[in-house]
Structures are given as structure tokens and as C-alpha cells.
């Protein structure tokens, strides 16, 4: 396994602060699960029994801080001027690999349409370059037009890879070669 620099514990933009998770983020993070499109697989939504509960998410954040792997991590996003939690963004193995991870982001619906996803993903992309990685991936359901727009603004392009899924929509693999600075 190659050695990479760590993704910083905090990234700051003009309007956003991306930071490590804290247990008090559990309720807001769980709220993202409620807002997910019904086409998202059931395992990534709140189930009929109300799982995961806020306590489940709090324990998960405590035991699995989403920033444990060198050079990887999902960071909570908050608005700099109010401290309001609006989502997350970062690098994860996901469907990629440790050497070529996925960039991932999700915002609360109230934060859609303000350019926050692009702003957060841009600063994570810049940090990914500094980790020493050479390529990033992103998987996007074919129906998720806003995510395609974000990735295209950041220089991602469609690869030839598509994971077919009739029930939830195909996953399109987007990629970006990173230019080391």
C-alpha cells in the first residue's frame, strides 16, 4: 500500500467549514437519510423500524469517525457564518480503492441550489491532490443530474464503466486525473 498524506481535519472556503465529525452531528446526519431520494437503495435510507436511530448514528460516529484512514475521510460541512450543519464531503474507498478513492458528498435539501456542493467538493479535490493521489472516482446514479453538474464543474468526465441497476438506476462512474502540484 502506498503512503499518502492525510486529508486535513479541517478545510475552509469562503462560505464553508469542513471539519471532523462530533457526536452532536448525529441527528443532522440522520436527517440526511430521511431526505434521500426513494430511488436510493433501502440500506441507505431510514428503514421501517426507524433504523438507524439517532443513537445508532451517534455510536457509529464515535466508533467509526469517518476520518480514520490516512489520506481519506468524510468531513462534516457547516456554514461558516452560522455553524449550521448542511452535509458532508470527502474521500472514501466507496466503490473505488484506497489508491484511487471516491469523492463523496451529500447536502441537506435546504442547502441545495446555492453552490455549496461544488464549493465543498472543490476544496476536497484540492486536498486530494496534496495527499499524493493520482486519480479520483465518483459514482452517480443516472438520474442525479445535480451531482453530474457538480462533478463536471470540477473536471470529472464519464468513464466507460456503468454499474447496471434496473431498480435504483444505473451508477455512472466519473473520473478525474489529478495534477500533482
Secondary structure, 3 states (H helix, E strand, C coil): CCCCCCCCCEEECCCEEEECCCHHHHHHHHHHHHHCCCCCCHHHCCCCCCCCCHHHHHHHHHHCCCCCCCCCEEEEEEECCCCCEEEEEEEECCCCCCCCCEEEEEECHHHCCCCHHHHHHHHHHHHHHHHCCCEEEEEEECCCHHHHHHHHHCCCEEEEEEECCCCCCCEEEEEEECCCC
